[in-house]
Amino acid sequence: MPTIIMTRWPVKLDGSVKAKAMTFLQKLSADDTTPGLHVEPIRQSVDSRVRTGRVDDSYRAVMFRLDGSGETHYVIHGVWQHDEAIAIAGRLRLKVNPVNGLPQIEEATPLSAVTQAPAVQFSVDSTLTAPTAIAPPPDVAAVQAVAAQPLLERLGHSREALVDRLGVPAAVADAAMAATDEDAVLQLAQRHEGWLGLMLVDLATGDSIETIVARMEIEEAPDTGDEDEDLLTSLKRSAAQAQFSFIEDQEELRRVIESGDFGAWRIFLHPAQRRYVEKSFSGPFRLSGGAGTGKTVVLVHRARALARQEPGARIVMTTFTTNLADALRDGLTELDPRMPIADGLGRPGVRICGVDALAAEVIRAAGAGISEAVHTVLGDVRNDLTGRVPSARWRAIVDAAHTTLPTEVANDTFLAAEYTTVILPNRIRTEDEYLRVRRPGRGTALDRAKRRAVWALVAAYRAQNRIDGQLDFAEAVTVAAAYLESAGTTPRHLADHVLVDEGQDLSPGHWQLLRALVAPGKDDLFIAEDSHQRIYGARVVLGRYGIRIVGRSQRLTLNYRTTAQNLRYAMTVLEGGSYLDLEDNPESTGYRSARSGPAPTVVDVASIGAELATAAKFIEGWLSQNTPPETIAVLVRDRYQRDRVVVALADRGIGARAVDRDRPGVGRVLVMTMHRAKGLEFSKVVLAGMVEPESTRRAAGSEADDAETLEAELRDRSLIYVAATRARDELVVLRRR
Ligand SMILES: Nc1ncnc2c1ncn2[C@@H]1O[C@H](COP(=O)(O)OP(=O)(O)OP(=O)(O)O)[C@@H](O)[C@H]1O
């Protein structure tokens, strides 16, 4: 049975042709001699491996046949109308790039399109666009000569280095060296799939040749004397798999064809992503990366890889909110509908739920056995642990107590943070213990008298919770962690591997729980996080909670979601803020995007009415261009604003839907809070309720300039960064003066 190797298809097919292409490929993968497939070579083709196959009367598949290792393989290049397919097939060649050892599909350029060209000229091209993109016409070249010094030259690169060290085809290297700015190189990158496009993005955004050589694992092409064998080796290289994928079975084939470009994440991973999916680590591993760099994609692929390697393994995939956990579950079943989903902790398969739900599950399953853990954490004994403390309780406690504490301490934000990050994780049960505990990372200093006063509030808080038979979320996770940590002397490990998304938002208690779920050792914890996106809770240093990363951390830098233009805007929101990662090191930026689009539109509006009218105007414009409504989102700061936007859009005849805990759904424009939009993405985004950045800072400075206020300012920037990076294509920012 032949093996099918899919490439990212350059041509979009409509539904009926897609179905026929699927049938064709299914038959081909079962038996390439099946009558009716008409797998045929092309007379006088440039590459003797090229074949066409009959999809239906009008369409032909273009592919390459390789006979390595005594097996037949077909590299599927695409499907075109009959005559076009024959013409394309005649001028294609699949080869191993001699410099970098990676597979390359070249197309002979028709003579008429090139001035003074050799009889046959090759360009690397999987989009099969006009060859003029590669050889600029003379008038363009003349303009370029007098224009500013080209970008890559300014960055110290030369044509020789691109060609001789990276293996960039000469024509593409010429075009890249002539491009005057980053956008021009990025546009060139967009025309080239796979390793070539990735290299151009790296060059445009300032990477050195050495960095690219290492990232792409470039090495000279092997030469065994068997060209087909060498091609197969090349196709299996990690960097090749950003463009070529060995299809394992018919179900996978169907998903690749049906999903088109939106499903590319399932098949074509960046070499760095693939590495973190497959590699085994001797302990906790941390994968950081900006919004849209594919951290969740890696996590989902890794869960599948672990489940396949170890059938029966107990894998936990978790994140901060239930909505995000739902998205992880959807992603995993989309990737592989056969993945075993566990319906409870400690059972084989992948258990996917929010981290607080994990804690609730542990407590439920423990039954009466939980009482010792409650005593360890809270110093008392409780029977009923199902009630949850209302969110306003800290405020009520402060209001009721006649405390002498200053307002920057006697407020619900400070007290909740002190409780969650100091008191609970240290299992503090008495005033005496609190007076002695270290408070690393807490910005506001507390002398002995203040600590006593804080403890009085904590004691009142705990007393009220005990009377009401309630635990707050932080107490529940800490109790669950304490329960797992010690069952007598033996910890209860309910998982073999734990995968965490959005790690930056988790609290110390969450980390203690996750640490306790799995025994320390190989592939125990895999943590995806982005400190710039921390919008809940206080900053955490993992090492303080038994999670020692020690050198096992890496960063993804290529943004797949957001255009370079929108990404630049989002990065400016973070400028000036100082962010530390989960290992207490400064977080870096330096993200790049492989996609280019229009610059974000920032509109200053004078009133709420003007803001709503402007939002509606943009949305009407997009809808009139047939943008599916559910790919448009308006992101706002709170639920009140959300509901107001929905009503205002409805008044103008635009169907809109307020998204809360439920799934977004289709058919209407989506309106939601920026918090709710975390982890989601849309084609077009309107950010409403924004204020001018300077006035935010002024407001922050005018309050007490304490650590909590600065922290709140950082979180606010992060929220806007999260919101701005939800836009795949177009971003509109409505700024109120
Ligand atoms: N290898 C890939 N090929 C194509 N698309 C990809 C690839 N990796 C990721 N993407 C796409 O990029 C987008 C962002 O991916 P993902 O959600 O994994 O990023 P993230 O780093 O988790 O983002 P965030 O932190 O903002 O939630 C998704 O649309 C995903 O499908």
The ligand as a Gaussian input file, in Angstrom:
#p B3LYP/6-31G(d) Opt

LIG

0 1
 N        2.180000      24.955000      12.937000
 C        1.123000      25.706000      12.719000
 N        0.627000      25.825000      11.470000
 C       -0.460000      26.583000      11.230000
 N       -1.138000      27.252000      12.173000
 C       -0.689000      27.161000      13.435000
 C        0.461000      26.397000      13.776000
 N        0.663000      26.523000      15.113000
 C       -0.316000      27.319000      15.576000
 N       -1.124000      27.700000      14.578000
 C       -2.312000      28.552000      14.678000
 O       -1.971000      29.717000      15.402000
 C       -3.035000      30.120000      16.228000
 C       -2.541000      30.268000      17.641000
 O       -2.172000      29.000000      18.162000
 P       -2.303000      28.679000      19.721000
 O       -3.674000      28.989000      20.186000
 O       -1.751000      27.328000      19.962000
 O       -1.289000      29.757000      20.289000
 P       -1.016000      30.147000      21.793000
 O        0.441000      30.424000      21.866000
 O       -1.560000      29.119000      22.714000
 O       -1.832000      31.481000      21.875000
 P       -2.437000      32.286000      23.138000
 O       -1.335000      32.370000      24.154000
 O       -2.784000      33.607000      22.562000
 O       -3.632000      31.528000      23.603000
 C       -4.134000      29.074000      16.059000
 O       -5.049000      29.530000      15.104000
 C       -3.411000      27.892000      15.517000
 O       -4.237000      27.098000      14.742000

